[in-house]
Amino acid sequence: MTEYIAVRDPDRCPSHPGALLTDILPDTGFKKTQIATMLGISRQQLYDILNERKPVSANIAARLGKLFGDGAGIWLRMQAAHDAWHAEREVDTSFIQTLEMERS
C-alpha cells in the first residue's frame, strides 16, 4: 500500500471549524435555525461560529460531536490548530528565551 504524507503550507491558516460547518450544513437538509435548536444553542451563536466570529468551545464541540457522530475531539483539534496558528503570529514572544534541555 502506498503511504502519503500530508504536507500543509505553514503559511496557510488552518480552517476554522465554522468553515467546515458552513460546507456541511446544506448536506444535512436542515435549516440553520433547526440545527441551532438541535444543538440547544441560539441562532446567533451558531451564526457567529459559521461566520468565524466565535470559537468552538468544548461545550459546543461536544454538541457538534454528538450531532454529527464524530465526537468532540475533531472539532476541538480544528479550533486549537486555528487558534495556535494565529497566536504564533500575533503574540510577541521575542523576550522569552528557549530553554536548552538535556536529552537522555
Rosetta silent file (secondary structure, phi, psi, omega in degrees, C-alpha in Angstrom):
SEQUENCE: MTEYIAVRDPDRCPSHPGALLTDILPDTGFKKTQIATMLGISRQQLYDILNERKPVSANIAARLGKLFGDGAGIWLRMQAAHDAWHAEREVDTSFIQTLEMERS
SCORE:     score description
SCORE:     0.000 S_00000001
   1 L     0.000  135.455  178.770    0.000    0.000    0.000 S_00000001
   2 L   -77.869  135.805  179.194    1.320    3.442   -0.902 S_00000001
   3 L  -107.520  131.804  179.821    1.726    5.806    2.006 S_00000001
   4 L  -113.230  137.762  177.845    1.164    9.513    1.502 S_00000001
   5 L  -103.728  124.190  179.388    2.442   12.190    3.836 S_00000001
   6 L   -73.484  128.782  178.229    0.184   15.204    4.165 S_00000001
   7 L  -120.209  122.276 -179.828    2.080   18.416    3.642 S_00000001
   8 L  -113.488  136.144  176.630    0.429   21.654    4.663 S_00000001
   9 L   -63.880  118.351 -177.772    1.776   25.061    3.793 S_00000001
  10 L   -65.074  -16.211  177.920    2.813   26.543    7.179 S_00000001
  11 L   -86.789   -5.160  178.492    1.821   29.988    5.926 S_00000001
  12 L   -95.410  125.735  179.768   -1.767   28.856    5.367 S_00000001
  13 L   -67.452  132.038  174.144   -4.062   29.270    8.335 S_00000001
  14 L   -60.866  146.856 -176.760   -5.828   26.049    9.373 S_00000001
  15 L   -63.846  141.572  172.063   -9.556   26.237    8.738 S_00000001
  16 L   -72.908  143.546  178.391  -11.857   27.491   11.462 S_00000001
  17 H   -55.792  -28.376  177.982  -14.446   24.830   12.403 S_00000001
  18 H   -62.840  -32.008  178.200  -17.131   27.255   11.253 S_00000001
  19 H   -65.751  -40.591  177.500  -15.821   26.973    7.680 S_00000001
  20 H   -66.207  -44.243  178.308  -16.351   23.204    7.765 S_00000001
  21 H   -58.723  -42.021  179.118  -19.804   23.641    9.270 S_00000001
  22 H   -58.921  -37.374 -179.958  -20.708   26.114    6.533 S_00000001
  23 H   -73.502  -37.203 -172.271  -19.761   23.483    3.949 S_00000001
  24 H   -93.873  -21.058 -178.045  -21.571   20.525    5.525 S_00000001
  25 H   -59.085  -41.064  179.025  -24.784   22.067    6.878 S_00000001
  26 H   -59.449  -31.468 -179.135  -26.527   22.240    3.479 S_00000001
  27 H   -71.622  -15.045 -179.913  -25.983   18.486    3.068 S_00000001
  28 H   -76.449  -23.895 -177.167  -27.944   17.780    6.255 S_00000001
  29 L    83.931    1.393 -179.999  -31.182   19.024    4.708 S_00000001
  30 L  -105.645  151.421  174.866  -31.930   21.101    7.804 S_00000001
  31 L   -75.523  157.853  179.906  -32.133   24.876    8.100 S_00000001
  32 H   -59.602  -37.562  178.755  -29.580   26.656   10.255 S_00000001
  33 H   -64.113  -36.841  177.674  -32.279   27.566   12.759 S_00000001
  34 H   -67.484  -40.862  178.470  -33.188   23.876   13.071 S_00000001
  35 H   -62.316  -44.086  178.540  -29.537   22.939   13.589 S_00000001
  36 H   -58.837  -43.247  178.744  -29.220   25.593   16.313 S_00000001
  37 H   -63.816  -44.193  178.564  -32.298   24.170   18.029 S_00000001
  38 H   -60.382  -35.944 -179.742  -30.934   20.603   17.762 S_00000001
  39 H   -79.813  -15.657 -178.064  -27.675   21.783   19.326 S_00000001
  40 L    75.232   31.931  178.192  -29.509   23.654   22.074 S_00000001
  41 L  -125.714  167.380  179.272  -27.841   26.959   21.227 S_00000001
  42 L   -74.885  156.427  175.231  -29.132   30.282   19.961 S_00000001
  43 H   -57.688  -42.047 -177.960  -29.349   31.029   16.278 S_00000001
  44 H   -62.631  -39.862  179.252  -26.967   33.939   16.839 S_00000001
  45 H   -63.418  -42.278  177.783  -24.364   31.682   18.475 S_00000001
  46 H   -64.240  -44.836  179.490  -24.475   29.316   15.506 S_00000001
  47 H   -61.755  -37.962  178.452  -24.221   32.210   13.027 S_00000001
  48 H   -64.155  -38.158  176.925  -21.226   33.614   14.946 S_00000001
  49 H   -69.363  -45.593 -179.815  -19.452   30.252   14.663 S_00000001
  50 H   -61.034  -35.309  179.765  -20.357   29.872   10.979 S_00000001
  51 L   -89.401    8.677  175.709  -19.048   33.389   10.286 S_00000001
  52 L    60.437   30.297  175.906  -15.869   32.583   12.269 S_00000001
  53 L   -92.563  -20.870  179.572  -16.523   35.342   14.791 S_00000001
  54 L  -128.187  147.045  177.360  -16.695   32.908   17.745 S_00000001
  55 L   -80.398  164.136  172.817  -14.604   29.846   18.536 S_00000001
  56 L   -87.619  109.922  179.338  -15.956   26.342   19.031 S_00000001
  57 L   -77.702  171.325  177.320  -15.769   25.797   22.795 S_00000001
  58 H   -60.423  -38.490  179.166  -15.522   22.374   24.436 S_00000001
  59 H   -61.677  -48.241  179.814  -19.238   22.614   25.208 S_00000001
  60 H   -68.441  -37.676  178.557  -20.150   23.304   21.580 S_00000001
  61 H   -60.389  -40.388  178.211  -17.655   20.682   20.364 S_00000001
  62 H   -63.374  -39.716  179.657  -19.418   18.045   22.484 S_00000001
  63 H   -67.979  -44.827  178.378  -22.753   19.059   20.966 S_00000001
  64 H   -64.114  -41.053  179.073  -21.399   19.041   17.399 S_00000001
  65 H   -60.640  -38.926  177.702  -19.684   15.719   18.034 S_00000001
  66 H   -70.167  -45.513 -177.480  -22.952   14.184   19.161 S_00000001
  67 H   -60.690  -44.782 -176.095  -24.966   15.716   16.320 S_00000001
  68 H   -95.771   -5.717  175.732  -22.593   14.537   13.591 S_00000001
  69 L    75.042   18.443 -178.216  -21.457   11.353   15.343 S_00000001
  70 L  -112.079    1.778  178.366  -17.758   12.145   15.134 S_00000001
  71 L    82.249  162.276 -176.607  -17.031   13.132   18.742 S_00000001
  72 H   -72.817  -28.466 -172.530  -15.868   16.398   20.249 S_00000001
  73 H   -55.622  -43.796 -177.677  -12.170   15.826   19.574 S_00000001
  74 H   -63.035  -39.617 -179.609  -12.167   16.682   15.875 S_00000001
  75 H   -69.861  -39.709  178.569  -13.925   19.998   16.497 S_00000001
  76 H   -68.231  -39.383  179.031  -11.597   20.892   19.372 S_00000001
  77 H   -66.155  -38.567  176.991   -8.478   19.981   17.364 S_00000001
  78 H   -62.329  -44.746 -179.199   -9.634   22.131   14.453 S_00000001
  79 H   -66.255  -41.979 -179.748  -10.223   25.087   16.767 S_00000001
  80 H   -63.383  -41.402  178.829   -6.893   24.562   18.572 S_00000001
  81 H   -63.726  -41.683  178.662   -4.955   24.424   15.284 S_00000001
  82 H   -63.280  -47.497 -178.598   -6.671   27.612   14.114 S_00000001
  83 H   -65.848  -42.371 -178.751   -6.009   29.407   17.412 S_00000001
  84 H   -64.012  -41.513  179.967   -2.372   28.239   17.665 S_00000001
  85 H   -58.761  -45.596  179.181   -1.583   29.398   14.121 S_00000001
  86 H   -66.953  -42.458 -178.354   -2.880   32.894   14.955 S_00000001
  87 H   -62.128  -41.403 -179.647   -1.168   33.009   18.353 S_00000001
  88 H   -63.975  -21.019 -179.834    2.219   32.083   16.871 S_00000001
  89 H  -101.014  -21.227 -173.405    1.928   35.065   14.538 S_00000001
  90 H  -107.099  -24.340 -176.738    0.286   37.617   16.830 S_00000001
  91 L   -89.518  128.256  178.386    1.815   37.081   20.284 S_00000001
  92 L   -77.595  112.107  178.378    5.167   38.770   20.909 S_00000001
  93 L  -115.066   13.855 -174.749    7.473   36.092   22.321 S_00000001
  94 L   -63.071  -23.850 -178.241   10.749   37.838   21.425 S_00000001
  95 L   -88.779   -2.492 -178.097   11.588   38.443   25.104 S_00000001
  96 L   -99.554  126.257  177.823   11.237   34.738   26.048 S_00000001
  97 L   -82.756  154.902  175.877   14.323   32.559   25.837 S_00000001
  98 L   -94.392  126.692 -179.198   14.155   28.978   24.642 S_00000001
  99 L   -73.227  140.871  175.037   15.378   26.502   27.243 S_00000001
 100 L   -98.668  112.135 -178.208   18.092   24.077   26.298 S_00000001
 101 L  -105.983  139.225  176.104   17.153   20.719   27.829 S_00000001
 102 L   -74.201  138.154  178.036   19.486   17.735   28.006 S_00000001
 103 L  -104.348  136.473 -179.345   18.156   14.727   26.200 S_00000001
 104 L  -105.980    0.000    0.000   18.813   11.314   27.637 S_00000001
